[in-house]
């Protein structure tokens, strides 16, 4: 709970991954991928409940074994590639509300970002409260992927600068800081989320994470990099 506001930690994990089949329960340094997110959420004392939304019984079992609530299986229409993440979140909120469990804030925690720490959850929500914002999302500063360093390829195969200026000799410290959205944290007041159907709007503040935490697992290359980082930083327990 934060300032008398009841907070839901929601972990969304569907079973139909194509880039890395079975990734949410794939072993990552001794425990299923999803367990990394559940463990961080359970350790964040500001969360009043940690609930997993999934359509997959194997994921549900793994989540329950690691201490999360799995009060329902997500309907098939919310488990396909075209399903909206906002619809998934609202479905969970509606299900819990029908059981008499109402929350003021919801924190979406995706298992594909297992490098988040408890401190990220706490700091992100604290930042939201500090700025009296209705939402907070995590971001990472763009470096080599900054538009100033990007080119487009023309039909004849030749390159032209994306921003119409050659980046030759341009230093990173001389360009405007820009940020990309990544998956460590999304949080919102529930009433605002229902009204705006988005975590991103003019009352959203940014919680910045370092580059090493910004890797999201979509395929085996991402998984291998995250595995190496966990071992290198001694995060496995």
Protein Blocks (a to p, Z undefined) as FASTA:
>chain_A
ZZhiacdddddddfkbfklghklmgceehiafklmmmmmmmmmmkbmbdcdddfbfklmm
mmmmnopacfbccdfklmcfklcfklmmmmmmmmmmmnopacfbdcdddfklmmbcfklm
mmmmmmmmmnopabdcdddddfklpfklpccddfkopacdfklpafehiafklpccdddd
dfkbccddfklmmmnopabdfkbccddddfklmpccfbfklmmmmmmmmmmnopaZZ
